[in-house]
C-alpha cells in the first residue's frame, strides 16, 4: 500500500468513525484515537462486505457501501463504549 492509500484510509476512517459516533445515541466514553481506529476498521470491513455483496462499484456514489461502513462503525463505537462504562 502506498502512502497516499494509507493517508486516504485514515481520512476515510476519521469520517466513518465520526459518522458512526453520531449515529449512536447518548454520550460515548471513548477517545478520538479509538474512534479513528474503529472508523478505519469499519471502512475496511465495510468495503470487503460491499465487495462480497457486489455493491462496492456502482456508478456515482456508493451509498450502500457507506451505509455498511457507518453501521459497522456505530456497532464498534457502541461496543467499545459499553466496555468502557463497565470499568
N, C-alpha and C positions, 0 to 999 in steps of 0.2 A: 504494500500500500504506500502510495506517495504521500508526501507531506500535505499536499492540498486535499487529499482524501481524508487524512486524519483531522485536519482543521475543519473540513466541512462536516465530518461526523460529530465533532464536538459542538459546532454551531447548531446543527440539526438536533443533537441531544439536548442542548440547552432549551431550544424552542419546545421540543416534545416534552421535556421534563416540566417546564413551566406550565404548559397547557394541561398536562396530566395532573399537576398540582392544583390547578384552578378547577378541575372537574371534581376533585374530592372535596366534599363539604367540610366546613369547620377549619380549625387551625391545625396545621401539621407541625410536629415536633422534630423535623429532620432538617439538616442544614442544606446549604446551597450546593456543596460538593456532592452530597448524596443525591440531591435532586438531579444534578447534571449526570451522574453515573446511571441513575435509573433511566433518565431520558435517552442516554446513548445505548444502553442495553435494550430498551423498548424499541428504539429506532431500528436497531439491527435485527431483533427478533421479529418486529412487525414487518420489515422488508422481506425476511425469509418466509413468513407465513403468507404474505401477499403474493410472493412469487409461487409458493406452493398451491395457492388457490387460483393462480393465473390471473390476478387482478393488479399486478405490480406495474405493468407497462400499458397504459392507456393513452389515448390522445387527449392532451390537456393535463389538467391537474389530477393526480391520483388520489382522489378523495377517500376511497375505501382503504387504501394503504395508510393514509394519515389517520383515519379513524381507528384502525387496528393499533397503530403505534401509540396514539393518545390513550386508548383504552388500556393497553399494556402498561403505559407509564402511570396511569391512575391506579391500577392494581398494585404496581410496585410501590408507589408513594403510600398508599393506604396500608400495605403490608408492613413497610418499614415504620410507619407511624405507630402502628399497633405494637410493634416490638419495642419501640422507644418509650411508649406510655407505661408498659409493664415494669420497666426498670426503675 
